[in-house]
């Protein structure tokens, strides 16, 4: 990975539909070397996939709920089962195991409070949970799918090759 790869990644994070020729021009490469770099980053798993980012209002998922979960059980088997249960719910868009007072944190998107209540009831019917606390987001101040790239480890020798 070098500075050119980082430039390519920055541009792809902004718009993954850019044509390779346009992308190559923006980073100062010809098309084939740029395409090869993208292919390599896909093969290496740096680029996991390319997706469309939807407007939550237009797809009627404008309510974001952060669900804090505490459990009395901390076994690997329970976590496996809980992970399977959570994976079944399309409303859950993020799922984390946490340190501190909360064991798990979910980010759930739904149309309204009634839809969240239905989700909650379906979830607790499938697996035992000690405590569930829900916090409804009042306003989204910042949202980005773009990862900061300044922390990337770069191979300086490769920068001089292209």
C-alpha positions, 0 to 999 in steps of 0.5 A: 500500500502506498500514497496512490493506493490511499488516493484511490481508496479516498476517491472510491469511498466518496464514489465507488461508481467512478469509472476506472479511467476517471479514477486513474486520471484523478490519481495520475495513473494510466487506466491499467495500473489503476485497475490492477491496484483496485483488483489487488486491494479487492483480492487483499480484502482492503476493499471488501465490497462496493455498495449503494448508500441509501437515504433512510427517509426514502426507504422509511427507516428514519428512526435510529435506536441504540440498544444496550444489552446486558446478559447474565450469560457470558458463554461462547455458546450463548454468544454464538446463539445471540449472534445468530438471532441478531443476524436474522433481523434486517433492522440491526445494521451494527452489532458490537460486543462492548467493554464496560457496563454494557455487554452488547450494543446494537444500532437498529433502524426502523420507521417508528417506535411501533416498529421498534417495539415489534422488533424488541418483542421478536428479539426477546422471544428468541433469546434470554437477555437480562437487560435491554435499554433503548436510546432513540437518536433525536438527530444525526449530527454526522454519519459517514461510511468513509474510514480515515486513511491517514492511519494506513501503513504505507510502503514508501518504496512502492510509491516510487515504482509508479 
